[in-house]
Amino acid sequence: MSKIITLVGLLAIVWFGFRLLSKVQRQRQEALRRHGGVKANPKGGTTARGKAAASDTQEMAKCDVCGVYVAAGSGRCGTPGCPR
């Protein structure tokens, strides 16, 4: 009889543990949604901030003389020894 009671007790502990973990995970996801965090998209990639980060990129242009990539529209590449 004591083995059955112990087994039921262990099962109850595991069940309540999983419930607690799922509740914590739901709260964490809800907090990310509320604060605009990065949330994984089920189809791959990211949403919200992933798109915003992509729009913060800057075009690069290759220096004709030394081949170093610099921001488009900048005057000099800044590489020592480059005549540009």
Contact map, one row per residue, 1 for C-alpha under 8 A:
111110000000000000000000000000000000000000000000000000000000000000000000000000000000
111111000000000000000000000000000000000000000000000000000000000000000000000000000000
111111100000000000000000000000000000000000000000000000000000000000000000000000000000
111111110000000000000000000000000000000000000000000000000000000000000000000000000000
111111111000000000000000000000000000000000000000000000000000000000000000000000000000
011111111100000000000000000000000000000000000000000000000000000000000000000000000000
001111111110000000000000000000000000000000000000000000000000000000000000000000000000
000111111111000000000000000000000000000000000000000000000000000000000000000000000000
000011111111100000000000000000000000000000000000000000000000000000000000000000000000
000001111111110000000000000000000000000000000000000000000000000000000000000000000000
000000111111111000000000000000000000000000000000000000000000000000000000000000000000
000000011111111100000000000000000000000000000000000000000000000000000000000000000000
000000001111111110000000000000000000000000000000000000000000000000000000000000000000
000000000111111111000000000000000000000000000000000000000000000000000000000000000000
000000000011111111100000000000000000000000000000000000000000000000000000000000000000
000000000001111111110000000000000000000000000000000000000000000000000000000000000000
000000000000111111111000000000000000000000000000000000000000000000000000000000000000
000000000000011111111100000000000000000000000000000000000000000000000000000000000000
000000000000001111111110000000000000000000000000000000000000000000000000000000000000
000000000000000111111111000000000000000000000000000000000000000000000000000000000000
000000000000000011111111100000000000000000000000000000000000000000000000000000000000
000000000000000001111111110000000000000000000000000000000000000000000000000000000000
000000000000000000111111111000000000000000000000000000000000000000000000000000000000
000000000000000000011111111100000000000000000000000000000000000000000000000000000000
000000000000000000001111111110000000000000000000000000000000000000000000000000000000
000000000000000000000111111111000000000000000000000000000000000000000000000000000000
000000000000000000000011111111100000000000000000000000000000000000000000000000000000
000000000000000000000001111111110000000000000000000000000000000000000000000000000000
000000000000000000000000111111111000000000000000000000000000000000000000000000000000
000000000000000000000000011111111100000000000000000000000000000000000000000000000000
000000000000000000000000001111111110000000000000000000000000000000000000000000000000
000000000000000000000000000111111111111000000000000000000000000000000000000000000000
000000000000000000000000000011111111101000000000000000000000000000000000000000000000
000000000000000000000000000001111111100000000000000000000000000000000000000000000000
000000000000000000000000000000111111100000000000000000000000000000000000000000000000
000000000000000000000000000000011111110000000001100000000000000000000000000000000000
000000000000000000000000000000011111111000000001100000000000000000000000000000000000
000000000000000000000000000000010001111100000111110000000000000000000000000000000000
000000000000000000000000000000011000111110000111000000000000000000000000000000000000
000000000000000000000000000000000000011111011110000000000000000000000000000000000000
000000000000000000000000000000000000001111111110000000000000000000000000000000000000
000000000000000000000000000000000000000111110000000000000000000000000000000000000000
000000000000000000000000000000000000000011111000000000000000000000000000000000000000
000000000000000000000000000000000000000111111100000000000000000000000000000000000000
000000000000000000000000000000000000000110111110010000000000000000000000000000000000
000000000000000000000000000000000000011110011111111000000000000000000000000000000000
000000000000000000000000000000000000011110001111111000000000000000000000000000000000
000000000000000000000000000000000001111000000111111100000000000000000000000000000000
000000000000000000000000000000000001110000000111111110000000000000000000000000000000
000000000000000000000000000000000000010000001111111111000000000000000000000000000000
000000000000000000000000000000000000000000000111111111100000000000000000000000000000
000000000000000000000000000000000000000000000001111111110000000000000000000000000000
000000000000000000000000000000000000000000000000111111111000000000000000000000000000
000000000000000000000000000000000000000000000000011111111000000000000000000000000000
000000000000000000000000000000000000000000000000001111111000000000000000000000000000
000000000000000000000000000000000000000000000000000111111100000000000000000000000000
000000000000000000000000000000000000000000000000000011111110000000000000000000000000
000000000000000000000000000000000000000000000000000000011111000000000011000000000000
000000000000000000000000000000000000000000000000000000001111100000000011000000000000
000000000000000000000000000000000000000000000000000000000111110000001111000000000000
000000000000000000000000000000000000000000000000000000000011111000001111000000000000
000000000000000000000000000000000000000000000000000000000001111100111100000000000000
000000000000000000000000000000000000000000000000000000000000111111111100000010000000
000000000000000000000000000000000000000000000000000000000000011111100000000000000000
000000000000000000000000000000000000000000000000000000000000001111100000000000000111
000000000000000000000000000000000000000000000000000000000000001111110000000000000100
000000000000000000000000000000000000000000000000000000000000011111111000000000000000
000000000000000000000000000000000000000000000000000000000000011001111100000010100000
000000000000000000000000000000000000000000000000000000000001111000111110000010000000
000000000000000000000000000000000000000000000000000000000001111000011111010010000000
000000000000000000000000000000000000000000000000000000000111100000001111110000000000
000000000000000000000000000000000000000000000000000000000111100000000111110000000000
000000000000000000000000000000000000000000000000000000000000000000000011111000000000
000000000000000000000000000000000000000000000000000000000000000000000111111110000000
000000000000000000000000000000000000000000000000000000000000000000000000111110000000
000000000000000000000000000000000000000000000000000000000000000000000000011111000001
000000000000000000000000000000000000000000000000000000000000001000011100011111100101
000000000000000000000000000000000000000000000000000000000000000000000000000111110100
000000000000000000000000000000000000000000000000000000000000000000010000000011111100
000000000000000000000000000000000000000000000000000000000000000000000000000001111100
000000000000000000000000000000000000000000000000000000000000000000000000000000111110
000000000000000000000000000000000000000000000000000000000000000011000000000011111111
000000000000000000000000000000000000000000000000000000000000000010000000000000001111
000000000000000000000000000000000000000000000000000000000000000010000000000110000111
